[in-house]
Amino acid sequence: MEEFQPDRTALAMLGFTEDRVVRVERCASRRVVLMVELADGSACLVKFPDTDTELDNDYERVVLGMLEDLELSPRARQAVPRLVACGSGTRAIALDVIKDCDSLRELTQRDPEVDVRHLVNLAAALVDLHQAPVQDAYRKFPEWLLHPPVPMSTQLTPYEYAHGAGLDFDIYLRVMQELEAHFRELHEQWRPDTIVHYDLRDDNILFPREPSADCVVRLIDWELAGFGDPCYDVGYLVGQFLVESVRRHGDAEALSTARRNARTFLSAYRTLSGITGDMELRVLRYAGVSLLLQAAMRLQQLGMLTQVGHLCLLYGKRLIADPTLKVIMK
């Protein structure tokens, strides 16, 4: 984070007047996100709309408000940020925050082997979130119904083909077309019967540095949340463990550690949720989808797949076609 001179008027509209604010820092983010430390020793995260897109962050505000109304367990409640204030004039929101924490990405960069305690706490929070009753919320917000993030058809129009992103678009498209039958199966098997985060990237998962902290895990950035299949959340997260190993390709220990992290997390989730064998197969296929999405992101942002993108395509394809963790070692 860096020092930042904030719009004091915007902060005041959220209730953070100059006499309450001790320090303001800007966080590393595409949009304007501020860490605001207050005189009482607490802190809040203030998020402003994304000025680079036509979208704003009203959706996250509504989602967090809906989560406040759900019958969540104490463990799941602590994992979800609490909406502290909304600024009608600025469309900004203020969230409670864990001041001293590390993201899952930061942890794996320092030590690829994630603490078992963190993996179990993360699995437990997700199980509780996925088991929360959502029938009333779904009746109120039916438009939040999500679908699998893969196409049912990979046939492109000439316009779509001509505007495909990046130099390696043909390679990416060929892999996607080879997987089309599997994508149709994922659509047929999709069970949108719970609230899902839908974007459990490793930097959206925070763990406190203090072992005795009341909140053991925090899930942030709920802009994409909605009603979907819990297998996707779990699989996407397994894919995040595997992405880190792909970045260290050639390091056998890194690959083994990634499998260990994924197995530990999956074992905890399975034990606490009682998922079936068929559901676990879907989880592993969604881990493959997570790798494909990582490849697509690199293609869009860098204009080419690079070695990491090619490996994400390779392992993603293998996981979807043969959903077992051992394929990452082939």
Backbone as numpy.savetxt, mean C-alpha at the origin, in Angstrom:
# Nx Ny Nz CAx CAy CAz Cx Cy Cz
12.97 14.72 5.87 12.13 15.91 5.87 13.01 17.15 5.87
12.46 18.26 5.40 13.22 19.49 5.32 12.45 20.63 5.97
13.20 21.65 6.39 12.57 22.83 6.95 11.65 23.46 5.91
10.54 24.00 6.37 9.55 24.49 5.42 8.83 25.69 6.04
8.64 26.73 5.23 7.89 27.89 5.68 6.44 27.71 5.25
5.56 27.36 6.18 4.19 26.99 5.81 3.29 28.20 5.59
2.17 27.93 4.99 1.10 28.92 4.87 0.39 28.95 6.22
0.70 29.93 7.04 0.15 29.99 8.40 -1.37 30.13 8.39
-1.89 30.76 7.35 -3.35 30.90 7.27 -4.01 29.54 7.08
-3.40 28.71 6.21 -3.95 27.38 5.98 -3.89 26.53 7.24
-2.79 26.62 7.98 -2.69 25.86 9.22 -3.69 26.36 10.26
-3.89 27.66 10.30 -4.84 28.22 11.27 -6.26 27.75 10.98
-6.58 27.55 9.70 -7.92 27.06 9.35 -8.14 25.64 9.85
-7.04 24.92 10.11 -7.13 23.59 10.69 -7.09 23.62 12.22
-6.95 24.82 12.77 -6.88 24.96 14.23 -5.47 25.04 14.76
-4.47 25.03 13.86 -3.07 25.08 14.29 -2.58 26.53 14.22
-2.95 27.30 15.23 -2.55 28.71 15.29 -1.09 28.82 15.70
-0.50 29.99 15.49 0.94 30.18 15.73 1.34 29.86 17.16
0.46 30.13 18.11 0.81 29.86 19.50 0.84 28.36 19.81
0.24 27.54 18.95 0.24 26.09 19.15 1.37 25.38 18.43
1.88 25.98 17.35 2.85 25.32 16.48 4.27 25.62 16.94
5.05 24.55 17.13 6.45 24.68 17.51 7.37 24.56 16.30
7.05 23.65 15.40 7.95 23.37 14.27 7.14 22.77 13.13
7.52 23.11 11.91 6.89 22.55 10.72 7.98 22.06 9.78
7.85 20.81 9.33 8.78 20.26 8.35 7.99 19.68 7.19
8.57 19.78 6.00 7.93 19.20 4.83 8.45 17.78 4.62
7.55 16.84 4.41 7.91 15.45 4.19 8.20 15.21 2.71
8.97 14.16 2.44 9.26 13.78 1.06 8.00 13.17 0.46
7.37 13.89 -0.45 6.11 13.44 -1.05 5.84 14.25 -2.30
5.07 13.65 -3.24 4.68 14.36 -4.46 3.82 15.57 -4.13
2.91 15.42 -3.21 2.06 16.53 -2.79 2.68 17.23 -1.59
2.10 18.32 -1.18 2.57 19.01 0.02 2.06 18.27 1.25
2.98 17.72 2.02 2.67 17.02 3.26 3.59 17.57 4.34
3.00 18.03 5.45 3.76 18.68 6.50 3.68 17.90 7.81
4.80 17.81 8.50 4.81 17.32 9.87 4.77 18.56 10.78
3.72 18.66 11.56 3.52 19.83 12.41 3.65 19.39 13.87
4.68 19.88 14.54 4.88 19.58 15.96 4.23 20.68 16.78
3.46 20.26 17.81 2.66 21.20 18.59 3.25 21.42 19.98
2.83 22.50 20.61 3.38 22.90 21.90 3.10 21.88 22.99
2.04 21.08 22.85 1.73 20.09 23.89 2.55 18.81 23.74
3.49 18.79 22.78 4.34 17.62 22.58 3.83 16.65 21.54
2.61 16.83 21.08 2.05 15.94 20.04 2.45 16.45 18.66
2.06 15.71 17.64 2.35 16.09 16.26 1.23 15.63 15.36
1.08 16.30 14.24 0.08 15.92 13.24 0.71 15.96 11.86
0.16 15.16 10.99 0.55 15.18 9.58 -0.53 15.93 8.81
-0.15 17.00 8.14 -1.10 17.80 7.37 -0.87 17.53 5.88
-1.91 17.09 5.20 -1.82 16.74 3.78 -2.70 17.70 2.97
-2.10 18.26 1.91 -2.82 19.17 1.02 -3.13 18.45 -0.29
-4.08 18.94 -1.07 -4.42 18.28 -2.35 -3.22 18.21 -3.27
-3.25 17.24 -4.15 -2.19 17.06 -5.15 -2.44 18.05 -6.29
-1.60 19.05 -6.39 -1.81 20.09 -7.40 -1.40 19.64 -8.79
-0.73 18.48 -8.91 -0.28 17.99 -10.21 -1.34 17.17 -10.93
-2.45 16.90 -10.27 -3.51 16.11 -10.89 -4.84 16.81 -10.68
-5.87 16.27 -11.34 -7.21 16.82 -11.17 -7.86 16.28 -9.90
-7.21 15.30 -9.29 -7.78 14.70 -8.10 -7.38 15.48 -6.87
-8.18 15.41 -5.83 -7.79 16.00 -4.55 -7.83 14.90 -3.51
-7.64 15.25 -2.26 -7.58 14.23 -1.22 -8.88 14.11 -0.42
-9.98 14.60 -0.99 -11.25 14.46 -0.28 -11.61 13.00 -0.06
-11.22 12.14 -0.99 -11.57 10.73 -0.88 -10.94 10.12 0.37
-9.68 10.42 0.64 -9.06 9.89 1.84 -9.77 10.38 3.09
-10.19 11.63 3.09 -10.92 12.16 4.24 -12.21 11.37 4.47
-12.94 11.08 3.40 -14.19 10.34 3.54 -13.92 8.90 3.97
-12.89 8.28 3.40 -12.55 6.90 3.79 -12.20 6.82 5.26
-11.37 7.74 5.74 -10.98 7.71 7.15 -12.19 7.98 8.05
-13.10 8.83 7.59 -14.32 9.05 8.35 -15.17 7.80 8.43
-15.23 7.07 7.31 -15.98 5.81 7.29 -15.33 4.78 8.22
-14.00 4.72 8.20 -13.31 3.77 9.08 -13.54 4.10 10.55
-13.71 5.39 10.85 -14.03 5.78 12.23 -15.35 5.17 12.67
-16.27 4.99 11.73 -17.61 4.48 12.07 -17.68 2.95 12.09
-16.66 2.27 11.54 -16.67 0.82 11.53 -16.38 0.25 12.91
-16.87 -0.96 13.13 -16.58 -1.66 14.39 -15.23 -2.35 14.28
-14.17 -1.55 14.43 -12.83 -2.09 14.36 -12.35 -2.53 15.73
-11.51 -3.55 15.74 -10.88 -3.96 16.99 -9.89 -2.88 17.42
-9.52 -2.84 18.71 -8.51 -1.86 19.15 -7.22 -1.94 18.34
-6.81 -3.16 17.97 -5.58 -3.33 17.20 -5.71 -2.71 15.81
-6.82 -2.94 15.14 -7.03 -2.34 13.83 -7.22 -0.84 13.94
-7.90 -0.39 15.00 -8.12 1.04 15.20 -6.80 1.80 15.31
-5.83 1.22 16.03 -4.53 1.87 16.18 -3.75 1.90 14.87
-4.03 0.95 13.99 -3.29 0.87 12.73 -3.76 1.90 11.71
-4.92 2.51 11.94 -5.50 3.46 10.99 -5.30 4.88 11.51
-4.79 5.80 10.70 -4.65 7.18 11.16 -6.00 7.78 11.56
-5.96 8.62 12.57 -7.18 9.29 13.03 -7.25 10.68 12.43
-8.41 11.01 11.88 -8.62 12.32 11.28 -8.79 13.34 12.40
-7.84 14.27 12.49 -7.84 15.26 13.57 -8.60 16.51 13.18
-8.42 16.97 11.94 -9.07 18.21 11.49 -9.16 18.23 9.98
-10.15 19.00 9.48 -10.31 19.21 8.04 -10.40 20.71 7.80
-9.77 21.17 6.73 -9.83 22.59 6.39 -10.70 22.80 5.17
-11.91 23.26 5.37 -12.84 23.40 4.25 -12.34 24.38 3.20
-11.62 25.41 3.64 -11.11 26.38 2.69 -9.88 25.93 1.95
-9.15 24.97 2.50 -7.90 24.52 1.89 -8.00 23.10 1.34
-9.04 22.38 1.71 -9.21 20.96 1.40 -8.06 20.13 1.98
-7.42 20.66 3.00 -6.35 19.93 3.68 -6.94 19.08 4.80
-6.21 18.03 5.18 -6.60 17.21 6.31 -5.42 17.06 7.25
-5.71 16.92 8.53 -4.67 16.70 9.54 -4.92 15.36 10.20
-3.86 14.55 10.30 -3.95 13.20 10.85 -3.02 13.07 12.04
-3.42 12.23 13.00 -2.49 11.93 14.08 -1.33 11.11 13.51
-0.20 11.15 14.16 1.00 10.58 13.57 1.87 9.93 14.63
2.65 8.92 14.21 3.69 8.36 15.06 4.97 9.13 14.75
5.49 9.87 15.72 6.62 10.75 15.46 7.91 9.98 15.16
8.21 8.99 15.97 9.46 8.24 15.81 9.15 6.86 15.26
9.29 6.71 13.95 8.93 5.45 13.31 9.79 5.23 12.08
9.76 4.01 11.57 10.44 3.65 10.33 9.45 2.95 9.42
9.56 3.22 8.14 8.72 2.51 7.17 9.30 1.12 6.94
8.47 0.23 6.40 8.95 -1.10 6.05 10.10 -1.01 5.06
10.05 -0.05 4.15 11.14 0.10 3.18 12.44 0.44 3.90
12.38 1.38 4.84 13.59 1.76 5.56 14.16 0.59 6.36
13.27 -0.21 6.95 13.74 -1.36 7.72 14.46 -2.37 6.82
13.87 -2.68 5.68 14.48 -3.69 4.81 15.74 -3.19 4.14
15.86 -1.88 3.97 17.10 -1.34 3.41 18.25 -1.48 4.40
17.93 -1.34 5.69 18.98 -1.49 6.72 19.28 -2.96 6.99
18.22 -3.77 7.04 18.39 -5.20 7.31 17.26 -5.93 6.60
17.56 -6.69 5.54 16.50 -7.36 4.77 15.63 -8.29 5.61
16.14 -8.82 6.72 15.35 -9.74 7.54 14.52 -8.93 8.54
13.22 -8.87 8.29 12.32 -8.07 9.11 12.05 -8.77 10.44
12.02 -8.01 11.50 11.73 -8.54 12.84 10.41 -9.32 12.81
10.43 -10.53 13.34 9.22 -11.37 13.37 8.08 -10.65 14.07
8.41 -9.90 15.10 7.37 -9.17 15.85 6.63 -8.20 14.93
7.36 -7.50 14.06 6.72 -6.57 13.13 5.82 -7.32 12.14
6.30 -8.44 11.64 5.52 -9.19 10.65 4.23 -9.73 11.25
4.31 -10.23 12.48 3.11 -10.76 13.15 2.14 -9.64 13.47
2.65 -8.50 13.96 1.77 -7.37 14.27 1.09 -6.85 13.01
1.81 -6.81 11.90 1.22 -6.37 10.64 0.14 -7.33 10.18
0.41 -8.63 10.27 -0.59 -9.63 9.88 -1.84 -9.51 10.76
-1.64 -9.35 12.05 -2.77 -9.26 12.98 -3.63 -8.04 12.70
-3.00 -6.90 12.43 -3.76 -5.68 12.13 -4.56 -5.85 10.84
-3.97 -6.48 9.84 -4.69 -6.69 8.58 -5.86 -7.65 8.74
-5.65 -8.72 9.51 -6.74 -9.67 9.75 -7.91 -8.95 10.41
-7.63 -8.15 11.43 -8.70 -7.43 12.12 -9.40 -6.45 11.18
-8.63 -5.77 10.35 -9.22 -4.84 9.40 -10.11 -5.58 8.40
-9.61 -6.70 7.89 -10.37 -7.46 6.88 -11.60 -8.14 7.45
-11.64 -8.35 8.75 -12.79 -9.02 9.36 -13.82 -8.04 9.91
-13.58 -6.76 9.76 -14.54 -5.76 10.25 -15.81 -5.82 9.40
-16.99 -5.77 10.03 -18.25 -5.80 9.26 -18.43 -4.53 8.44
-18.70 -4.68 7.14 -18.78 -3.51 6.25 -20.11 -3.40 5.52
-21.09 -4.22 5.89 -22.35 -4.23 5.13 -23.02 -2.85 5.12
-23.11 -2.21 6.28 -23.75 -0.90 6.34 -22.97 0.14 5.56
-21.63 0.07 5.67 -20.80 1.03 4.94 -20.94 0.81 3.43
-21.04 -0.43 2.99 -21.16 -0.70 1.56 -22.49 -0.16 1.01
-23.55 -0.30 1.81 -24.84 0.23 1.37 -24.77 1.76 1.22
-23.95 2.39 2.04 -23.82 3.85 2.00 -22.90 4.30 0.88
-21.87 3.51 0.57 -20.88 3.90 -0.44 -20.69 2.79 -1.48
-21.72 2.42 -2.23 -21.58 1.33 -3.21 -20.59 1.66 -4.32
-20.33 2.95 -4.54 -19.41 3.34 -5.61 -17.95 3.04 -5.25
-17.70 2.62 -4.03 -16.33 2.29 -3.62 -15.96 0.85 -3.94
-16.79 0.16 -4.69 -16.49 -1.21 -5.07 -15.25 -1.24 -5.97
-14.24 -2.01 -5.58 -13.00 -2.12 -6.32 -12.98 -3.39 -7.17
-12.09 -3.41 -8.15 -11.92 -4.56 -9.04 -10.45 -4.94 -9.08
-10.14 -6.15 -9.51 -8.73 -6.54 -9.60 -7.96 -5.57 -10.51
-6.73 -5.23 -10.16 -5.96 -4.26 -10.95 -5.29 -4.88 -12.16
-5.97 -5.82 -12.79 -5.47 -6.44 -14.03 -6.60 -6.43 -15.05
-6.28 -6.32 -16.33 -7.32 -6.26 -17.36 -7.91 -7.63 -17.64
-9.17 -7.66 -18.04 -9.77 -8.91 -18.50 -9.37 -9.21 -19.93
-9.05 -8.16 -20.68 -8.59 -8.33 -22.05 -7.34 -7.48 -22.25
-6.35 -8.03 -22.94 -5.11 -7.30 -23.19 -4.98 -6.89 -24.65
-6.07 -6.99 -25.40 -6.05 -6.54 -26.79 -6.16 -5.02 -26.83
-5.21 -4.37 -27.49 -5.16 -2.92 -27.52 -5.66 -2.36 -28.84
-6.22 -1.18 -28.78 -6.53 -0.44 -30.00 -5.23 0.11 -30.58
-5.22 0.45 -31.87 -4.01 1.07 -32.44 -3.55 2.31 -31.67
-4.51 3.09 -31.20 -4.16 4.30 -30.44 -3.47 3.91 -29.13
-4.02 2.94 -28.41 -3.42 2.52 -27.14 -2.02 1.95 -27.36
-1.87 1.19 -28.42 -0.56 0.60 -28.70 0.46 1.70 -29.04
0.04 2.67 -29.84 0.95 3.74 -30.25 1.38 4.60 -29.09
0.55 4.68 -28.07 0.85 5.52 -26.91 1.31 4.71 -25.70
1.70 3.47 -25.91 2.22 2.67 -24.81 3.48 3.30 -24.22
3.60 3.25 -22.91 4.69 3.95 -22.23 6.01 3.21 -22.37
7.06 3.95 -22.72 8.41 3.42 -22.60 8.90 2.62 -23.79
10.22 2.47 -23.84 10.88 1.77 -24.93 10.60 0.27 -24.91
10.35 -0.26 -23.72 10.16 -1.71 -23.57 8.69 -2.09 -23.48
7.80 -1.23 -24.00 6.37 -1.51 -23.89 5.99 -2.81 -24.57
6.62 -3.14 -25.69 6.31 -4.39 -26.40 6.59 -5.60 -25.53
7.68 -5.56 -24.79 8.04 -6.68 -23.91 7.01 -6.82 -22.81
6.65 -5.70 -22.21 5.64 -5.70 -21.13 4.30 -6.21 -21.66
3.88 -5.72 -22.82 2.60 -6.11 -23.39 2.57 -7.61 -23.69
3.67 -8.15 -24.20 3.72 -9.57 -24.54 3.49 -10.44 -23.31
4.12 -10.07 -22.20 3.94 -10.82 -20.95 2.49 -10.72 -20.48
1.92 -9.52 -20.54 0.53 -9.34 -20.11 -0.41 -10.18 -20.97
-0.17 -10.25 -22.26 -1.04 -11.02 -23.14 -0.92 -12.52 -22.86
0.26 -12.98 -22.50 0.45 -14.39 -22.16 -0.32 -14.76 -20.89
-0.60 -13.77 -20.04 -1.26 -14.02 -18.76 -2.77 -13.73 -18.81
-3.30 -13.42 -19.97 -4.70 -12.98 -20.04 -5.67 -13.98 -19.44
-5.48 -15.27 -19.69 -6.40 -16.27 -19.15 -6.37 -16.27 -17.62
-5.18 -16.09 -17.05 -5.07 -16.02 -15.59 -5.75 -14.76 -15.05
-5.65 -13.65 -15.78 -6.31 -12.43 -15.36 -7.83 -12.62 -15.30
-8.37 -13.32 -16.29 -9.82 -13.56 -16.29 -10.22 -14.38 -15.08
-9.38 -15.35 -14.70 -9.66 -16.16 -13.51 -9.67 -15.29 -12.26
-8.72 -14.37 -12.15 -8.68 -13.49 -10.99 -9.94 -12.63 -10.90
-10.44 -12.18 -12.04 -11.70 -11.43 -12.03 -12.86 -12.31 -11.57
-12.89 -13.54 -12.03 -13.97 -14.45 -11.65 -13.92 -14.80 -10.16
-12.71 -14.86 -9.60 -12.54 -15.27 -8.20 -12.55 -14.09 -7.23
-12.62 -12.88 -7.73 -12.57 -11.68 -6.89 -13.73 -11.66 -5.92
-13.44 -11.49 -4.63 -14.47 -11.47 -3.58 -14.39 -10.15 -2.81
-15.12 -9.12 -3.28 -15.04 -7.81 -2.64 -15.94 -7.70 -1.41
-15.58 -8.42 -0.36 -16.47 -8.47 0.81 -15.86 -7.84 2.05
-14.84 -6.98 1.88 -14.27 -6.32 3.05 -13.62 -5.02 2.61
-13.19 -4.23 3.58 -12.45 -3.01 3.28 -10.99 -3.40 3.04
-10.41 -2.88 1.97 -9.00 -3.15 1.68 -8.28 -1.83 1.47
-7.00 -1.82 1.82 -6.18 -0.62 1.67 -5.85 -0.39 0.20
-5.49 -1.45 -0.51 -5.30 -1.48 -1.96 -3.97 -0.85 -2.42
-3.15 -0.41 -1.48 -1.87 0.21 -1.87 -0.84 0.01 -0.76
-0.67 -1.25 -0.33 0.22 -1.53 0.80 1.67 -1.60 0.34
2.14 -0.48 -0.21 3.56 -0.37 -0.54 4.38 -0.31 0.75
5.65 -0.65 0.62 6.47 -0.73 1.82 6.66 0.61 2.52
6.48 1.73 1.80 6.60 3.02 2.48 5.26 3.52 3.03
4.21 2.72 2.87 2.91 3.04 3.49 2.68 2.25 4.77
3.71 1.54 5.24 3.61 0.74 6.46 4.67 1.22 7.43
4.25 1.69 8.59 5.15 2.29 9.56 5.19 1.48 10.85
6.38 1.39 11.44 6.56 0.71 12.71 7.24 1.68 13.68
6.75 1.79 14.93 7.40 2.69 15.90 8.77 2.16 16.30
9.68 3.08 16.57 11.02 2.67 17.00 11.03 2.22 18.46
10.09 2.72 19.24 10.03 2.36 20.65 9.25 1.06 20.82
9.89 -0.02 21.30 9.20 -1.31 21.44 7.96 -1.27 22.33
7.94 -0.35 23.29 6.80 -0.30 24.22 5.68 0.62 23.74
5.76 1.12 22.52 4.73 2.02 22.00 3.37 1.32 21.95
2.32 2.09 22.22 0.97 1.52 22.21 0.57 1.07 20.81
0.93 1.87 19.80 0.60 1.55 18.40 1.75 0.75 17.81
1.51 -0.49 17.43 2.60 -1.37 16.96 2.80 -1.30 15.45
1.81 -0.82 14.70 1.93 -0.68 13.25 0.92 0.36 12.79
1.29 1.14 11.79 0.40 2.16 11.26 0.39 2.07 9.73
-0.80 2.02 9.15 -0.98 1.98 7.69 -1.43 3.37 7.24
-0.70 3.96 6.32 -1.00 5.33 5.90 -1.39 5.36 4.42
-1.86 6.54 3.99 -2.24 6.80 2.59 -3.39 5.90 2.14
-4.60 6.32 2.45 -5.80 5.53 2.18 -6.56 6.05 0.95
-5.87 6.76 0.05 -6.56 7.35 -1.11 -7.17 6.33 -2.05
-6.64 5.10 -2.07 -7.12 4.09 -3.01 -8.02 3.04 -2.36
-8.31 3.18 -1.08 -9.05 2.15 -0.35 -10.48 2.01 -0.86
-11.07 0.86 -0.55 -12.45 0.61 -0.93 -12.83 -0.81 -0.55
-13.91 -1.31 -1.12 -14.38 -2.66 -0.83 -13.79 -3.61 -1.86
-13.01 -4.57 -1.38 -12.33 -5.47 -2.30 -12.01 -6.80 -1.65
-11.16 -7.55 -2.30 -10.78 -8.89 -1.86 -9.58 -8.79 -0.93
-9.68 -9.30 0.30 -8.54 -9.21 1.23 -7.31 -9.92 0.71
-7.49 -10.92 -0.17 -6.33 -11.62 -0.74 -5.42 -10.66 -1.50
-6.00 -9.60 -2.04 -5.17 -8.65 -2.78 -4.25 -7.89 -1.85
-4.76 -7.38 -0.73 -3.91 -6.68 0.24 -2.75 -7.56 0.67
-3.06 -8.81 1.02 -2.04 -9.72 1.51 -1.03 -10.04 0.41
-1.52 -10.34 -0.79 -0.64 -10.66 -1.90 0.22 -9.49 -2.32
-0.37 -8.29 -2.33 0.41 -7.11 -2.70 1.57 -6.92 -1.75
1.33 -7.17 -0.46 2.39 -7.03 0.53 3.47 -8.09 0.37
3.06 -9.34 0.08 4.05 -10.38 -0.19 4.91 -9.96 -1.38
4.28 -9.37 -2.39 5.03 -8.88 -3.54 6.05 -7.83 -3.17
5.72 -7.00 -2.17 6.67 -5.98 -1.73 7.93 -6.60 -1.14
7.77 -7.69 -0.39 8.96 -8.39 0.12 9.80 -8.91 -1.03
9.15 -9.43 -2.05 9.88 -10.02 -3.17 10.56 -8.95 -4.02
9.95 -7.77 -4.15 10.56 -6.69 -4.91 11.92 -6.33 -4.32
12.01 -6.29 -3.00 13.29 -5.97 -2.37 14.35 -7.00 -2.74
13.96 -8.28 -2.82 14.93 -9.31 -3.20 15.32 -9.18 -4.67
14.38 -8.75 -5.52 14.70 -8.56 -6.93 15.74 -7.46 -7.10
15.63 -6.42 -6.29 16.62 -5.34 -6.36 18.02 -5.84 -6.02
18.09 -6.93 -5.26 19.38 -7.50 -4.88 19.64 -8.80 -5.63
19.14 -8.88 -6.85 19.22 -10.12 -7.62 20.67 -10.60 -7.72
20.86 -11.89 -7.56 22.19 -12.46 -7.55 22.70 -12.71 -6.15
22.04 -12.10 -5.17 22.38 -12.31 -3.76 21.46 -13.40 -3.23
21.98 -14.62 -3.11 21.15 -15.76 -2.69 20.58 -15.54 -1.30
21.33 -14.88 -0.44 20.85 -14.64 0.92 19.65 -13.69 0.91
19.68 -12.69 0.03 18.56 -11.76 -0.07 17.30 -12.46 -0.54
17.44 -13.37 -1.51 16.29 -14.12 -2.00 15.73 -15.02 -0.90
16.61 -15.67 -0.17 16.17 -16.54 0.92 15.48 -15.73 2.01
16.02 -14.55 2.30 15.42 -13.69 3.33 14.05 -13.20 2.91
13.89 -12.87 1.63 12.59 -12.43 1.13 11.55 -13.53 1.30
11.92 -14.77 0.97 11.00 -15.89 1.15 10.67 -16.07 2.62
11.67 -15.90 3.48 11.45 -16.05 4.92 10.47 -14.98 5.41
10.65 -13.71 5.01 9.73 -12.65 5.40 8.31 -12.95 4.94
8.19 -13.37 3.67 6.87 -13.66 3.11 6.22 -14.83 3.82
6.98 -15.89 4.08 6.42 -17.07 4.76 5.98 -16.74 6.18
6.80 -15.97 6.89 6.45 -15.61 8.27 5.17 -14.79 8.31
5.09 -13.80 7.43 3.90 -12.96 7.38 2.67 -13.78 6.99
2.80 -14.61 5.93 1.67 -15.43 5.48 1.23 -16.43 6.54
2.19 -17.03 7.22 1.86 -18.00 8.26 1.06 -17.35 9.38
1.48 -16.14 9.78 0.76 -15.42 10.83 -0.65 -15.06 10.36
-0.76 -14.56 9.12 -2.08 -14.18 8.60 -2.98 -15.41 8.50
-2.42 -16.52 8.01 -3.20 -17.76 7.87 -3.70 -18.24 9.23
-2.83 -18.24 10.22 -3.20 -18.73 11.55 -4.30 -17.87 12.17
-4.19 -16.56 12.00 -5.13 -15.64 12.64 -6.44 -15.50 11.88
-6.41 -15.74 10.56 -7.62 -15.53 9.76 -8.30 -16.82 9.33
-7.54 -17.92 9.29 -8.11 -19.19 8.83 -8.40 -19.22 7.36
-7.58 -18.55 6.52 -7.84 -18.56 5.08 -7.67 -19.97 4.52
-8.40 -20.25 3.45 -8.37 -21.56 2.82 -7.20 -21.67 1.84
-6.97 -22.90 1.36 -5.92 -23.12 0.39 -6.15 -22.37 -0.90
-7.42 -22.30 -1.35 -7.73 -21.56 -2.56 -7.43 -20.07 -2.41
-7.72 -19.55 -1.22 -7.44 -18.14 -0.98 -5.94 -17.88 -0.98
-5.17 -18.82 -0.44 -3.72 -18.63 -0.42 -3.14 -18.64 -1.83
-3.70 -19.45 -2.70 -3.27 -19.42 -4.10 -3.53 -18.05 -4.71
-4.69 -17.46 -4.41 -4.98 -16.12 -4.91 -4.00 -15.10 -4.34
-3.66 -15.26 -3.06 -2.69 -14.36 -2.44 -1.39 -14.37 -3.23
-0.88 -15.55 -3.56 0.39 -15.66 -4.26 0.29 -15.13 -5.69
-0.86 -15.32 -6.32 -1.05 -14.74 -7.65 -1.04 -13.22 -7.58
-1.66 -12.67 -6.53 -1.63 -11.21 -6.38 -0.24 -10.71 -6.03
0.58 -11.55 -5.41 1.98 -11.19 -5.23 2.65 -11.02 -6.59
2.30 -11.92 -7.52 2.81 -11.78 -8.89 2.30 -10.52 -9.55
1.03 -10.19 -9.32 0.46 -8.95 -9.87 1.22 -7.74 -9.32
1.57 -7.79 -8.03 2.33 -6.71 -7.42 3.65 -6.48 -8.15
4.30 -7.57 -8.55 5.55 -7.45 -9.29 5.32 -6.87 -10.69
4.22 -7.27 -11.33 3.90 -6.70 -12.65 3.65 -5.20 -12.54
2.96 -4.78 -11.48 2.70 -3.36 -11.28 4.00 -2.59 -11.05
4.94 -3.23 -10.36 6.24 -2.60 -10.16 6.96 -2.40 -11.50
6.86 -3.40 -12.38 7.46 -3.28 -13.71 6.79 -2.16 -14.51
5.47 -2.09 -14.45 4.74 -1.05 -15.17 5.12 0.34 -14.66
5.30 0.47 -13.36 5.67 1.76 -12.78 7.04 2.20 -13.29
7.98 1.27 -13.36 9.30 1.61 -13.86 9.23 2.02 -15.34
8.40 1.33 -16.10 8.24 1.65 -17.51 7.70 3.07 -17.68
6.74 3.44 -16.85 6.13 4.76 -16.95 7.05 5.87 -16.46
7.76 5.60 -15.37 8.58 6.64 -14.75 9.94 6.79 -15.41
10.55 5.67 -15.82 11.90 5.69 -16.36 11.94 5.59 -17.88
10.82 5.17 -18.49 10.80 5.01 -19.93 11.38 3.69 -20.41
11.80 2.85 -19.47 12.34 1.53 -19.79 12.22 0.64 -18.57
12.30 -0.65 -18.77 12.12 -1.57 -17.65 13.35 -1.62 -16.74
14.54 -1.52 -17.29 15.80 -1.75 -16.59 15.84 -3.21 -16.11
16.96 -3.61 -15.54 17.09 -5.00 -15.10 16.04 -5.36 -14.05
15.80 -4.43 -13.11 14.83 -4.71 -12.06 13.44 -4.91 -12.66
13.07 -4.09 -13.63 11.76 -4.23 -14.26 11.62 -5.54 -15.00
12.66 -5.94 -15.72 12.63 -7.22 -16.42 12.47 -8.38 -15.44
13.17 -8.31 -14.31 13.07 -9.38 -13.32 11.69 -9.39 -12.67
11.11 -8.21 -12.43 9.75 -8.16 -11.89 8.76 -8.81 -12.85
8.93 -8.56 -14.13 8.07 -9.21 -15.13 8.25 -10.72 -15.09
9.50 -11.16 -15.05 9.79 -12.59 -15.06 9.20 -13.29 -13.85
9.47 -12.78 -12.66 8.99 -13.43 -11.45 7.49 -13.24 -11.26
6.96 -12.09 -11.70 5.52 -11.88 -11.62 4.78 -12.88 -12.48
5.27 -13.08 -13.69 4.65 -14.06 -14.60 4.70 -15.45 -14.00
5.83 -15.83 -13.41 5.96 -17.17 -12.83 5.03 -17.36 -11.65
4.91 -16.34 -10.80 4.04 -16.48 -9.63 2.57 -16.60 -10.02
2.16 -15.87 -11.03 0.75 -15.93 -11.46 0.44 -17.28 -12.09
1.39 -17.79 -12.90 1.17 -19.08 -13.57 1.39 -20.27 -12.63
2.29 -20.12 -11.67 2.62 -21.20 -10.73 2.73 -20.59 -9.34
1.60 -20.38 -8.65 1.59 -19.62 -7.39 2.21 -20.36 -6.20
3.53 -20.46 -6.20 4.29 -20.98 -5.06 5.50 -20.09 -4.86
5.89 -19.86 -3.61 7.00 -18.97 -3.34 8.31 -19.47 -3.92
8.43 -20.76 -4.14 9.71 -21.29 -4.63 10.05 -20.81 -6.02
9.04 -20.31 -6.77 9.33 -19.89 -8.13 10.28 -18.71 -8.17
10.33 -17.95 -7.10 11.21 -16.79 -7.09 12.68 -17.22 -7.09
12.93 -18.50 -6.79 14.30 -18.99 -6.75 14.71 -19.67 -8.05
13.77 -19.90 -8.98 14.09 -20.62 -10.20 14.95 -19.77 -11.14
